[in-house]
Amino acid sequence: MTAPNPATHPRAFLEHLYQAAVQRALPLHNTAAYLPKPPKGRTIVLGAGKAGGSMAQAVEALWPADAPLEGLVVTRYHHIPPRPAGLPQRIEVVEAAHPVPDAAGLAAAQRILQMTQGLTKDDLVLCLISGGGSALLTLPAEGLSLEDKQGINKALLNSGANIGEMNCVRKHLSRIKGGRLAAACAPATVVTLTISDVPGDDPSVIASGPTVPDITTCADALAILQRYNIAVPAALLAQLESGALETPKPGDAAFAGHAVHLIATPQQSLEAAAKAARAAGLEAHILSDEMEGESREVGKVHAALARAVALKGQPFNKPCVILSGGETTVTVRPQPAGTDKKERGRGGRAGEFCLGLALALQGQPGVYALAADTDGIDGMEDNAGAFVAPDTLQRAAAQGMKVDRFLDRNDAYGYFEPLGDLVVTGPTHTNVNDFRALLIL
C-alpha cells in the first residue's frame, strides 16, 4: 500500500506506520513455520490472549484437513475476528473480560484445565498464548475467590507495577499460570506458539507463562505486594510466606520435550514500520522495543529527543521517524473524595504518553506523534491511542483545556476526544504491545 505523503498528511502517514506494525504481527502470516506434524494421537488446542481468536483461525486454516483437531481458546470480549468464508471451525473460542478477570474467564480456565485430563504420550497439545492471557485465564489458587483475585488485579493495575512484577504475583495466585498448565498436560507433548507483548520477549512473562517454567518465587511475589502496599487475605499471605504456592521451576520433568516458539515480537513490528517509513523516503530510527517506565515520563523523554532533532539536528537529521515499543505503566493518581464521575480519568498507557509528550513539546513546530496499543485498545476505552500535532495544546486551550489538569487525573481520553485526536481502530486481533512513532519534519 502506498504511504500517504508525510509532509501533507502527517497523521495518515503515522497511521500507515501503525498498520504496518500490526500487519506484521498477525498470526496467519507467522504460524505455518512453527506448526509441528500431526501426532499419532489427538491434537488439543488450548490458549488464551487478545490474539487468541486469530491464532485459532490461523491453526484451523493451516492444519491438515484430514488430521483431528479440537480445543478451546479464550480471548477478550469483541476480539474474535470474522471467520473467513469456507473455513470450518474446529476450535471453540470463548470471550471473557480484560484487564480485570470475570466469571467467564474463570469458567474458561476451568474447562481448559479439565481438557488436559486423560492425555497420553501420543497426544499433542498446541498452546496459543498472547498478551492479555493473564486476566483471561484466571483460576485462583485454593482459598482465593474470584473477587479477591479481581481486587488484587485492580490494585496491581493502578499501582504502577511493571508487567514482570504484575505477572510474578499472578503466577503465584493461580492454579493454571506459571507453568502449571504444561504440568497438567503430561505426558502429552506441548508446543507453545506465543506472540510477545512484553519487554525482552520472555515467554515466562507473556500471559504469566502458563506452559513454561517460572524462575520467580513466592518470596518475590510477596515482596512485590509489600512494595506496592497491596493487601491480600491472611490465608493467602500465609501460603506465600510458607512457599505453598510455588510454581514449577526450570528442570522440572513436566517440561521435558516441550517446545516454545515466538511467532511475533515487538521488534519485528517496529522493523516493519521502519521499512514502511524508509519506503516513503524517510530515515527511520528504532530506539528500543523494551521501553518501560511511567508513560508520561517516557513521553517527556521522547519529546526532548524530538526537540533536539528539530532544533539541533542531533542525534538524527530531519526529516525522520523515531520508533519505540515496550510496555510503559500508569500510576493512577488518587482523586479527592466526592470527585464527580465526569471528572475522573479515562485512558491508558498510550494516551498518557501523548499527554506527557504534548506537554513537553510545547507546540514544537514540525513534530507529530502517534502512540497506540497494537491490540487496538488503550486501557479500558474504545481507542487504540492518540495523535499529537504542533497545534495540539493551542486547540485544547481554545476549548478551555489545560493538559496538566488532565494529566493530574490520568484523563487522556477526555483530553484527546474533543480534539478529534483519538486513534480508533477497533480490535486488531494481535498484540505486540506499545507502538510509538514520532515524525520530525
BASE-51941 format. One record per residue (C-alpha): x, y, z; residue in three letters. Coordinates in steps of 0.001 Angstrom, whole numbers, padded with zeros to 6 digits, always signed. Each point is the difference from the previous one (the first is absolute). Example, Ala and Ser with C-alpha at 12.3 -4.5 7.8 and 13.67 -1.06 7.14 Angstrom:
! residues 2
+012300-004500+007800ala +001370+003440-000660ser 
! end
This chain:
! residues 441
+000000+000000+000000met +001332+003429-000946thr +000796+002157+003001ala -001702+003406+000378pro +002306+002975-000481asn +001465+000701+003463pro +000417+003715-000693ala -003627+000572-000994thr -001764-002771+001927his +002099-000664+003125pro -002774-001703+001977arg -000936-002344-002854ala +003678-000788-000473phe +000467-000922+003674leu -003150-002128-000112glu +001502-001750-003046his +003082-000879+002064leu -002193-001305+002815tyr -001893-002234-002427gln +003287-001329-001385ala +001010-000968+003545ala -003335-001703+000666val -000022-001892-003284gln +003453-001447+000744arg -001346-001530+003214ala -003144-001667-001366leu +000028-003747+000760pro -000891-001200-003499leu +003272+001479-001316his +002145-001585+002709asn -001363-003390+001042thr +000748-002496-002799ala +003748-000224+000616ala -000493-001101+003597tyr -002782-002578-000249leu +001110-003549+000857pro -001167-003059-001903lys -003243-001623+001134pro +000676-002601+002724pro -001048-003653+000178lys -002695+000940+002497gly -002201+003047+000574arg +000856+003650-000560thr -001485+002319+002618ile +000256+003771-000432val -000097+002019+003227leu +000652+003696+000288gly -000634+003448+001393ala +000664+003571-001028gly -001220+002951-002014lys +001298-001660-003170ala -001608-003322+000921gly -002795+000128-002575gly +002264+000794-002924ser +002625-002507+001158met -002654-002734+000119ala -001200+000879-003498gln +003582-000093-001299ala +000463-003518+001397val -003343-001107-001484glu +001016+001354-003392ala +003462-001597+000044leu -000622-003342+001721trp -000552-002945-002375pro -003718-000371-000731ala +000121-003751+000574asp +001825+000217+003352ala -002051+000117+003224pro -000090+003389+001712leu -001983+001253+002985glu +000392+002412+002875gly -000989+003116+001896leu +001467+003507-000053val -001104+003040+002025val +000362+003561-001269thr -001218+003455+001002arg -003582+001075-000618tyr -000495+001149-003621his +003427-001345-001056his -001121-002927-002134ile +000741+000899-003632pro -002529-000651-002777pro +000288-003599-001196arg +001427-000333-003524pro -002480-001450-002477ala +000291-003754-000314gly +002182-000474+003099leu -001633-002638+002222pro +000202+000594+003744gln +001810-002747+001879arg +001176+001991+003039ile -002526+001562+002368glu +000716+003649+000855val -001673+001665+002979val +000215+003543+001346glu +000743+001442+003425ala +001007+003259+001689ala +003323+001820-000149his +001882+001532+001821pro -002022-000929+003103val -001083-003675-000076pro -003619-001106+000171asp -002084-003144+000460ala +000154-000817-003719ala +003800-000116+000154gly -000171-002171+003098leu -002359-002440-001735ala +002234-000131-003094ala +003109-000691+002080ala -001798-002792+001864gln -001035-001583-003307arg +003496+000338-001455ile +001559-001701+003008leu -002643-002735-000168gln +000862-000670-003655met +003509-001063+001014thr -001391-003039+001812gln +000692-003387-001608gly +002698+001152-002424leu +002608-002557-001072thr +003571+000119-001313lys -001411-000391-003517asp -001967+003264+000299asp +001008+003545-000878leu -001108+003161+001778val +000360+003178-002048leu -000078+002986+002363cys -000779+003383-001557leu +001148+002722+002389ile -000129+003771-000451ser -000164+003152+002081gly -003056+000337+002196gly +000054-003670+000897gly +000738+000761+003644ser -003432+001523+000544ala -001845-002260-002431leu +001387-003258+001404leu -000965+000503+003621thr -000144-002912+002416leu +000663+001243+003545pro +002152-001983+002415ala -001760-002090+002628glu -001578+002250+002606gly -000056+003033-002307leu -003345+001141-001444ser -000568+001637-003369leu -000896+003194+001868glu +003330-000132+001846asp +001828-000506-003291lys -001880+002907-001600gln +000895+002311+002875gly +003679-000915-000081ile +000056+000373-003787asn -001550+003483+000147lys +002484+001062+002664ala +002916-001246-002112leu -001294+001816-003089leu -000250+003273+001926asn +003277-000382+001896ser +002508+000768-002733gly +001495-003506+000230ala +001619-001143-003230asn -001226-003013-001965ile +002647-002336+001390gly -000945+000898+003565glu -003726-000339-000640met +000402-003373-001671asn +002267-001303+002754cys -002841+000559+002456val -002607-001401-002394arg +001985-003230-000482lys +000123-000714+003692his -003698+000660+000542leu -001092-002377-002768ser -000627-003699-000549arg +000679+000214-003755ile +002668+002662-000635lys +003728-000128+000721gly +000545-003321-001796gly -002882-001801+001669arg -001956-000491-003240leu +002943-001821-001602ala +000396-002169+003094ala -003673-000961-000262ala +000491-001100-003633cys +002524-002730+000862ala +000824-002442-001534pro -001095+001659-003268ala +002441+002087-002042thr -000616+003745+000335val +000880+002493-002749val -000608+003624+000899thr -000436+002660-002671leu +000146+003446+001545thr -000272+003627-001057ile +002140+002190+002222ser -001436+003098+001638asp +002712+000403+002638val +003391+001736+000107pro +002695-002596-000590gly -002390-002564-001553asp +000289-002332+002999asp -002572-002803-000507pro -000279-000431+003764ser -001366+003545+000262val -002340-000051-003033ile -003487-000696+001419ala +001775-001102+003211ser +001587-002970-001768gly -002581-002784+000437pro +002123-002526-001929thr +003582+000930+000921val +002149-000308+003157pro -000024+002891+002457asp +003172+001334+001612ile -001842+002362+002346thr -000951-001079+003514thr -002700+000438+002619cys +002442+002297+001807ala +000264+002168-003129asp -003779+000256-000266ala -000286+000881+003684leu +002642+002722-000333ala -001859+001552-002956ile -003289+000071+001886leu +001736+001662+002940gln +001875+002456-002231arg -003254+001330-001453tyr -001932-000298+003279asn -002563-002430-001433ile -002033-001842+002610ala -000794-003710-000403val -002069-002388+002144pro +001834-001313+003064ala -000271-003628-001141ala +001606+000876-003322leu +002746+001948+001736leu +000796-003072+002081ala +000192-002209-003109gln +002414+002409-001677leu +002149+000215+003124glu +000173-003791+000269ser +000697-000537-003703gly -003130-002115-000400ala -000889+001794-003251leu +003348-000604-001713glu +000014-000441-003785thr +001764-002709-002073pro +003648+000928-000564lys +002508-000497-002859pro +001139-003611-000130gly -003371-001342+001093asp -000778-003232-001847ala -003413+001413-000927ala +001682+002100-002727phe +002081-002768-001599ala -000342-000043-003775gly -002105+003148-000142his +000636+002775-002544ala -000708+003738+000095val -000028+002180-003138his -000303+003789-000132leu -002011+000550-003181ile -000223+003814+000237ala +001932+002565+002044thr -000013+003771+000590pro +003380+000372-001729gln -001299-001618-003185gln -002926+002427-000086ser +002216+003024+000589leu +002236-001181-002845glu -003049-000278-002259ala -000970+003580+000840ala +003568+001166-000604ala -000014-001715-003392lys -003245+001785-000893ala +001495+003357+001013ala +003126-000586-002057arg -002123-000977-002985ala -001504+003489+000257ala +003470+001556-000162gly +000554+000692+003707leu +002743-001167+002302glu -001410-002170+002790ala +001586-000639+003394his -001125-002641+002501ile +000861+001049+003540leu -000984-003257+001737ser -002749-002584+000186asp +000471-000332+003784glu -000879+003425+001397met -001583+000057+003433glu -000761+002676+002581gly -002769+002481+000747glu -001800+000790-003255ser +000017+003772+000519arg +003717+000002+000787glu +000821-002130-003044val -002019+002553-001978gly +002142+002828+001355lys +003213-001829-000939val -001275-000576-003538his -000908+003702-000189ala +003528+001022+001019ala +001452-002221-002719leu -002420+001347-002625ala +000825+003616+000913arg +003730-000748-000283ala -000526-001382-003480val -002268+002868-001034ala +002169+002806+001390leu +003563-001340-000127lys +000015-002863-002468gly +001229-002405+002639gln +000246-002881+000570pro -001861-000438-003310phe -000504+002197-003026asn -003510+001029-000941lys -002235-000941-001680pro -000188-003317+001785cys -002175-002424+001935val +000812-001179+003527ile -001608-003247+001159leu -000209-001759+003349ser -001876-002801+001722gly -000176-001761+003339gly -002503+000275+002814glu -000240+003151+002056thr -002092+000359+003141thr -002539+002429+001405val -000188+000695+003705thr -003578+001120+000554val -000074+003180+002092arg -002471+000021+002905pro -002784+002547-000413gln -001626+002019+002787pro -002992-001612+001692ala -003240+000872-001739gly +001609+000575-003402thr -002704-000108-002664asp +000144-003020-002310lys +000330+002347-002969lys +003185+001374+001549glu +001635-003393+000458arg +002655-001078-002423gly -000470-002285-002983arg +002799-001278-002131gly +002980-002310-000208gly +003740-000097-000457arg +000055+001366-003563ala -002262+002935+000789gly +001952+000923+003124glu +003231-000153-002013phe -001546+002471-002455cys -001027+002343+002827leu +003549+000036+001373gly +001413+000416-003502leu -002289+002895-000922ala +000735+001798+003270leu +003764-000297-000516ala -000040+000835-003721leu -001769+003306+000675gln -001181+000241-003599gly +003389-000684-001581gln -000456+000652-003744pro +000465-002941-002334gly -000469-002740+002622val -002917-002439-000253tyr -000548-003185+001972ala -002261-002999+000311leu -000027-002451+002881ala -002328-002992+000034ala -000308-003479+001400asp +000411-002585-002752thr -003051-001914+001252asp -002166+002997-000898gly -001108+000725+003569ile +001757+002494+002285asp -000933-000805+003587gly -003752-000420+000517met -001290+002281-002745glu -000844-000481-003696asp +003045+001735-001467asn +003391-001443-000895ala +001834+003180+000949gly +000347+003652-000988ala +001620+002421-002419phe +002054+003106+000864val +000675+002948-002339ala +001782+003349+000391pro -003364+001711+000593asp -001352-002523+002537thr +000454+002250+003061leu -001329+003035-001883gln -003166-001790-001145arg -000551-001368+003490ala +000458+003430+001588ala -002625+001394-002378ala -002404-002493+001604gln +001056+000947+003526gly +002099-003133+000544met +003364+000068+001765lys +002117-003086-000549val +001437-000092+003533asp -003477-000215+001525arg -000786-003028-002136phe +003314-001593+000951leu -000834+000520+003675asp -003039-002243-000364arg +001401-002421-002617asn -002627+001166-002498asp +001567-000388-003428ala -003285-001073-001566tyr -001771+003093+001287gly +002737+002218-001436tyr +000411-001454-003466phe -003638-000884-000744glu -001252+003621-000368pro +002998+000723-002240leu -000888-002853-002348gly +003440-001429+000678asp -000853-003421+001384leu +001283-002835-002190val -002847-002510-000320val +000660-003276-001821thr -002099-002590+001795gly +001587-003310+001049pro +002914-000947-002254thr +000024-003707+000992his +003665+000045+000961thr +002069+001590+002763asn +003674+000961+000042val -000582+002799+002479asn +000827+003711-000177asp +000696+001667-003337phe +001356+003539-000090arg +001004+001981-003074ala +001311+003565-000189leu +000210+001811-003322leu +002428+002948-000078ile -000179+002120-003155leu 
! end
